[in-house]
Amino acid sequence: MNRIKEVLKEKGISQAWLAKKLDKSYNTINEYARNVRQPSIEDLYRIAKILNVNAKDLLTEE
């Protein structure tokens, strides 16, 4: 399980914007956000860097 959807909402960032930054399809990011599919560790760290959060914040609730 991940918190990508919540972090995007907190930061006011769209899934489409993140998809473009990661060079991934919108559907892939949407699947990550809905916890249908989990990002690789590498992608998780890339997402964290782009969103300027700790990777741990994408995995656990504060």
C-alpha positions in Angstrom: 0.0 0.0 0.0 1.2 3.5 -0.7 0.1 7.1 -0.1 0.8 8.6 -3.5 -2.7 9.7 -4.0 -2.9 11.5 -0.6 0.5 13.2 -1.1 -0.5 14.4 -4.6 -3.7 15.8 -3.1 -1.9 17.5 -0.2 0.5 19.1 -2.6 -2.1 20.0 -5.2 -0.4 18.0 -7.9 -2.2 16.1 -10.6 -1.6 12.5 -11.6 -1.1 13.7 -15.2 1.7 16.1 -14.1 3.5 13.3 -12.2 3.1 10.9 -15.1 4.7 13.4 -17.4 7.6 14.1 -14.9 8.2 10.3 -14.6 7.8 9.6 -18.3 5.1 7.1 -17.4 1.5 6.8 -18.7 -1.3 8.4 -16.8 -2.8 4.9 -16.4 0.3 3.7 -14.6 0.3 6.6 -12.1 -3.5 6.1 -11.6 -2.9 2.5 -10.8 -0.2 3.5 -8.3 -2.6 6.1 -6.8 -5.4 3.5 -6.4 -3.0 0.8 -5.0 -3.9 -1.5 -7.9 -0.2 -1.6 -8.8 2.8 -0.7 -6.7 5.8 1.3 -8.1 9.2 -0.3 -8.1 11.6 0.9 -5.4 13.4 2.9 -8.0 10.2 4.6 -9.1 9.1 5.1 -5.5 12.4 7.1 -4.8 11.9 9.0 -8.1 8.4 10.0 -7.1 9.6 11.0 -3.6 12.3 13.2 -5.1 9.9 14.8 -7.6 7.3 15.5 -4.8 10.0 16.6 -2.4 9.1 14.2 0.3 10.9 11.3 2.0 10.1 8.0 0.3 8.9 6.7 3.7 6.2 9.4 3.6 4.8 7.7 0.5 4.5 4.4 2.4 3.3 5.2 5.8 0.9 7.6 7.4 2.3 10.2 9.8 
